[in-house]
Structure formats: C-alpha cells, structure tokens
Amino acid sequence: MLTEAIEGLNLRPEGTYVDVTFGGGGHSRAILEHLGAEGHLVAFDQDEDAAKRVESGEWKAESEAKFTFIHENFRYLKSYLRLNGVREVDGILADLGVSSHQFDVAERGFSTRFDGELDLRMDRRQETTARDLVNTLDEESLARLLKFYGELPNARQMAKAIVRYRENISITTTGELKEAVSRHLPRGMENKYLAMLFQALRIEVNGELDALKALLQQSVEVLRPGGRLVVISYHSLEDRLVKNFMRSGNFEGNIEKDFFGNVMSPVRMVSRGAVQASDEELQLNNRARSARLRVGERVVSEQ
C-alpha cells in the first residue's frame, strides 16, 4: 500500500518525516524521493538486519544528507527524536507487522512454512523468545495468551496440547510446535490456525500492543498541527487501537465532546474508514490481504 501511504502523509518537500518501521526501506525510499534539500527523514527499526541494510553504501550516502536511522523500537519515538535534535515532525508512517525479510528467513521463526528455531524476536538483543513462552508458561496463562492475542477459538485445547507435548520434549523449533498442536488444526484451516497461534506468540514476545500504544500517544506530542499519522495494521487488535485513538484520542474509543459538541481529541480521522489493498496489489502481494490503512491528522489546537 505504498501509494496510499505516501498520499496519506501529504508530503511537503521541506518537511520532516518519520518512518518508524524501516524494514526493507521501501517506504523510506519513496518518502525521500518527495523531499527537497531542506527535507529530512528519520527512520526507526529495532531489527539488526534492517540496521545492517542501512550500513550499506546506498543508505550511507543518504545519511550524510537528509536521512537519519535510529536502531531502536518505535516505542521510544519522542526520546530518540529529541536526542537527534528533532522536536516536531510533519508526518509519521508506521507499517506494522512482520517484514518480508523476517518471514523469509527460516531461523527467525516467523513463518510456518519453514522448520526453524522458535524465536520470533524482532529485536534479537532482547532475551525472551517464543521458545521460552511455550516451555515455561502454565496452561492457564498460555490459554489466555492464545485467546486474547491470537483470537483462537480453541485456545484452551491448544494450550493443553502444548503443555502435554513439552512433558516429554522441550519445544525448540517451529516444526515441534506445529506437531504439538496438529490434532487441533481444523481440516482445511490448518494454515489459518497456525498463523493465529504464531501471531499470539509474536505479539507477546515483542510487546507489540504496548509499543503501538506508546507510539500513538507520543505521535500527538511530536506532530505539528496539521501533521499526518499513517498506520498500516494487519490484525484486528492493532487496527482497533488505531481506529479508537484516531476517533477519540483514547484506546477505548470513548468520545468526549465539549459544550459545543466538538469531539475533544488531538487527532481527527482523515479517512472515514480503513483503506484496503487494491485488487492489483493483492495479485502482486497476497500478504496485503489483511492490511488496513488509516490516516489521522493532528488538530490545530486541542478542544
């Protein structure tokens, strides 16, 4: 959804923008192409592979002029912007979820297609992995995690199967996890249920929802009036947080109005609903089928 994201940012050549999910650099490259000599882009990514990509000759040249890379989680947006002399920005882009590179590297454990180490860390500097969760959480805690973060209808049965399996052998690979829950994958829906299982573990390992909340809250502190916030999410838990925050300024979606009936929120929604990938994009990238893009704008003054 590159075109929709760039349009949503409403880029100005002299503006300062933030791509909080650098990944393969596609969005960052497109933003830079719209910036003039006075413009600047700051990119965040916690993944060491993304950091190595920036160290390549191509991005080194950019960093000398109008590009700054920060190897950190976007939950620290405000602090690291200020450390780099940036107090206000004109736009923030967040493309949530797992990058194609992470999916395609077996040893990262993000994809159910490969038998690799059960890791799922986006930042490999942190200690806790998915392997730790499935081998240490008690059945009740594991069931709650799978139900809430994975939205699995049979979360309790899955958790019980995992606990029984690990009584005989520690679960260390994606293949072993798949084997542990194999009897609880409905026929014809195996891949869907596995994706929900891996999603739940990934969200917990990386603290993704807490990081998203921190990003949204800090976005209104660093965006200039009229600045844009563009977020692409890939599952309902993320999208619900984004939608509620853009509509009401809080994560519960509780709309408060002033005496005159104006919504008291630091952000107004630019797009009435979520923008979805076009048929043309889906033909090129099937992963975009679950993507939902929302655009918010920092209001000129809080009501």
N, C-alpha and C positions, 0 to 999 in steps of 0.2 A: 504494500500500500504506500509505496514511495511517493507517487504523485499526490495522493490525498494528504499525506503527512506534510509535504512541502507547502501545499496550498493552505493547509490549516495554520501553519506558522506565520503566514502573511509576511514573508521575509522582506527586510529593508537592507539595502547594500551596506549601510553604515552601522547596522545593528550588532548587538552582542547576543549570541545564542548558545544554548547548552544541549548537547546530545548526551543524555545520561546512560545510554545503552549503546556504546560504540560498536561492539560486536565485530563484524567484518568491515565496518567503515562505510557501508553503502549510503546510509542516511547522512553521515558526516560529509562525505564527498559531495553529495547533492546540495547540502546547505552551503558549503564553501564555494560552490560554483555560482551561487547567487549573491555572494558577498563581495563588496568592493575593497579598496585598500584600507579603509577605516573600519571595516567589519572584523568581527572576531568570533571564533567558535571555541568553546570549551567542551571537551568530551570526557565522560566518565566510563570506566569499566573495571570491575573487580577481577576479571579473568586474566590470568597471566599470559594466556595465548593472545589475547587482544593487545596486551601491553607489548608483547614481542613484535606483533604486527606493526605497531606504531614506531618501533625502533628501526624499521626498515627504511631504506633510503628515501622512498617516496614520501612517507609521513614526516621524516626528519626535516625535509625541505619545507614542508608546510608549517612545522612547529617553529621555525625561525621567523615566520611572518605572522599569520593570523590564526594559528591553531595551537591549542594547549591541551595536553592529555593528562588526566588525573587517574592514576591506578588505584581507585577506591570504589566502594559501594556508594550508590547514589543517595543512600540514607544520610550521608554526610555532606549533602549538596551545599548548604549555606556556609558551613565552616571552611570547606576547601575552596569555594569561590572567593571568600574573603582572604584566605591565605595567598591566593593568586591575584589579589588586588581588584576583584570584581564584586561590586556590591549590588548592582542591578542589571537585569538582563531583559531582552526584548522577546525571548521565546524559549521554551523548554520542550524537548521531544523525548518521550520515553516509549520504546518499543519493548514491551515486557516479554517474558518467556525465555525460551531456550534458543540460542542461535543455531544456524545450520551446522556450523563447525562443531559445536558441542554435541549435537545429535549424531554427527557422522564419525566421531572418534570413539571407538568401542571402549577404551579404557576409562572414559569419563562416566560411563554407566547411564547416560541419559536416554538411550534408545533401547526399546525392547527387541529390536532387530538383531542385536549382537549379544554374544555371551562375553561380558567383560566384568571388571571389578565393580562391585556395587558401591559407587562413590556418590555421585550426584551433587558434589560441591561445585558451585560456580566460582568460588574463591578457594583455591586449594591451600591457602595459608591457614584457613580455619581447621579446627581439629575434628569436629563431629562429622561423620559420614552417614549415608543411608545404611551402611552395614552395621554401624553402631546401634542405630534405632531398631532395626528388625531383630537384633540379637539381645537387646537389653530391656526394651520396654515391656511392661507386663501386658497381659492380654487386654485388659480394660482400657489402658492408655492407648494401646495400638489401635483398638477398635474405634475409639473416639477420633484419633488422628485420621484414619481412613474414611470415616463417615463425614467429618467436617471438611477436611481439605481435599479429599478425593471424591466426595459425594457418591460413594459406593453403596448401592442398595444392600449388599451382603457384607458390609464391613465387619460385622462380628464374626461371621463364618471365616472370612479371610484371615482375621487376626488369630483366631483359634488354630487355623491350619498352619500359620507361620510359627506359632509357639510350639505346636506339636512337632513340626519338622526340625526345629532347632534343638529339640531334646536329644536328637541323635547326631546332628552335624550342624556346625555353625554355617549360617548363610553368608557367603562371601562374594558371590557373583550374581549377576542378573539372571543367569540360567537357573541357578539354585532357587532364587526367589520365585521365578516362574513355575518351577517344578513344585514348590511348596504349595502354591495356590491353584495348581492346574485343575483340580477337581471342582473348583468353584468359579470357573470361567464359563459362562453360558455359551452353548453352541452357537456359532456364527457371530458372537460378540466378544470373542477372546481378546482381540486387539484393543477394543474399546475399554474393557475392564482392566486390562494391563496398563493402558495409558492412564486411567484414573488412579490406579494403585501407585504408579511411578510419580504421578503429579503430586499426590498427597505427601509422599516421602520427600520429594524435591522441595516443596513449599516449606516443610518443617526444617529440613537441613539448612536451607538458606535464609530462613526467616523472611520469606518474600512478602507476606502481607504486612508485617510490621515495617519493613523497608519502604513499601509503597505508601503506607500512611505517613511516614516521616517525609517522604518526597512531596506528597501532596500538600502537607501542612507548610513545609518550607518554601514551596513554589510561590505561595502568595506573599512571602516575605522578601523574595528576591526579584519577582516580576515587576517591571514598571507598569504603571497604569496603561491599559490597552495591550499589554504583552499577552502572548498566547501560550497556552499549555495544551500540548497534543499528546494523547496517551493511546497506545495500541495495546489492548489486552487480549488474552487468549482463553480465559475461562471465566465463569460467572462470578466467582469470588472476587477476582480483580475488578471486573467490569462494574460490579455492584458498588464497590468502594469508590471508583472513579465517578460513576454516574451520580451517586449520592453527594459526593463532595462538590462536584461542579454545579449541582442543582441547589444545594443548601449550605455549603460551607462546612458540613459535618458528615461523618461516616454513617450516621443512622438515617440520613435523609429527612431529618426534621426541619421543615421550612418555617422560619420565623420571619414575620413581617413587621414593619414599623407602623406608626399611626396612620400613614397614608396608604398602606397596603403594599409597599415596596418590599421585595424579598431582601432580607438582611444577610447577604453573602458577599464575600470578597471576590467571587468569581461568577461570571454569567456564562451559560452554555451558548456556544456559537452554533453548534449543530443540534437540532431538536432531538435527534435520535442518534444511535450509533451508525457509523458508516461501515459498510461491509465490503469485502473484496469483490471486484468485478468478475464476471464470468471469464474474461480474458486472462486475468491474473490467476484465477483458480486453475486454468488449463496449464499454466506455467509453474505454479507453486501450490500444490494441494494443501500444504500446511497452513495456507492463509484462510482456509475454510472457517476456522473458528475465530478469526481476528475481528475485533470490534474497535473502531477508532472513534474517539470523542475529542472535541475541541472546546476549551474553555478560555475565557478572556478575563484578565484582571480588571476589575471595575475601577473607574477613575477615583472614586472615594467610597469608603465603607459607609453604608447607610446608617 
